[in-house]
C-alpha cells in the first residue's frame, strides 16, 4: 500500500521523502527487512532498534519510522528512504499493523485474559467451552498459538502488535469466530494490544512476578488494569464485559476502576459465578456451578484445588459471551488437561509424578497445597528459579518449598546468563529459613529429577516445578533441548 495511506492519521513530528512510496511490508527487526519494507525502530528492554536503522536501509527499507532523526552517512544511503519521526514508535506500530492488515478482528470476538497465574488453564477451558458451543476458536497464549488445526510456536505469551495482527489475519482467513488471548503485563505496558477491541476481559489474580521489569507491585498492577480501563495504552477504550476474581484483593480494586459491565466470580456469596460443594480427587474435581443462567453440577479432569477458580473464570467469560450452561458444562468436562499444569507423567512404575509450570511464590504454594491434598505419603519437590529474572522471589519460593515439602531438590531452571550456583544459594536461604532440613542441592536438573524419582515410593508424590510445558533449558545464551516430563518418565522407567 502507499505510505501516505498507511500513516494517515498518525501524529508525525517530522517527515521527509516520497509519501507515495509503495510499502510491501512492515518489520521491526532489521534482519527481517526486505526491499520495500517500512522499518519501525523500537526501543526494547535490552535492544534499541534505532541502532539498526542503517542495517535496515542497507537491506532495502523503503521507509523508516523512528523516535529520532534519521542518521546521515557519507554514502548518501538515506536519500532514497522516507523518514517518519514520531513520539512513540511502538504505539504507532500498533496502529500501522491494524491498517496494514485491514482490521482483521472485525468478524471475530476477542477475549483477553490477564493475571499472574491461571491464564493458560483458563484459556484452555474457554477454548473447550467455545468448541462445545459450536464456535471456531483460536488461542494466543504461553504454550502456542493455535487455530483451525494449526499450531504456531509461541516465543512470547502475547506477540508484538504487528505479529499479533498477522496472526489474527490468518485466523480470520480460517473462519475463526472467537480469539482467546493470554495478555501479559509486558504486552499491556508496551501497548502491544492497545488497538485490539476486546469484548471480554478476564482478571485471574495478582501476586509477585516480573518485578525485574515492573520494579514495584503497584506498577505491575497498573499494567494489568490497562486491559480494563481507558488509557493511552488502550486505544480502543474498555471491553464490554470485565470478568473479575472478586476473592482477590486487587480484583476488588479493579471492580471499582473499570467502566465495563462486571461479572464477578469467587467463593463469596455475592459473586455472580460461584462454586459450591467442591470435591477433589486424583481423578479430578466435581462441584456445583452457580451462574446467572442457572446452576449445574460439573466435573473436570483438572486436579488442582485452585482449578475451580480457572473454571469459574472461563464460565464467567462464557456467560458474558452468551454461551448456554450446557455448553459450559460440556466444555469443562471435555478438557482432558493442560500441558505442564499439574500434568501427570505416565510411567511403568506407577509412581505419581507431577510437572507444573509454577514459577512464582503464589503458584508454587498453590501447587504444593494441591498435591499435598492428594498424597498419602511424602511430597518431594524439585525446582529452581530462572536467571536474569525477578530475584526477589527466590528466597520466598525456597521458604514455600521447604514448608510444603518433605524433601526439596534445589536445582537449575533456566539460569540464562546468571551463575546457577548463586541462584540456588538464594533459594537455599529460604529453605533453611523455613526450618526444613531435608533438602538436596543439585544444579544438574536432569540428575536432580532422577534422584528425586529414585527415592520416591508408591505412596509418595514428586512435584517438578518451574518449567512445565517447556521443552528446553536456557544455559548462558544457549537453548538446549530438555523436557521435565521426559526426564521424569525416563527416571522412573530406568529404575523399574
PyMOL commands that set and color helices and strands:
alter all, ss='L'
color gray80, all
select helices_A, chain A and resi 3-6+30-32+49-58+89-100+119-132+161-173+185-189+211-214+217-225+249-257+307-320+325-334+361-372+391-404+420-433+445-455+484-494
alter helices_A, ss='H'
color red, helices_A
select strands_A, chain A and resi 14-16+25-27+37-40+63-66+82-85+109-114+137-140+144-147+150-153+178-182+198-203+241-245+261-265+274-281+284-291+294-300+343-344+352-356+379-383+407-410+439-441+461-465+472-475+478-481
alter strands_A, ss='S'
color yellow, strands_A
deselect
rebuild
show_as cartoon
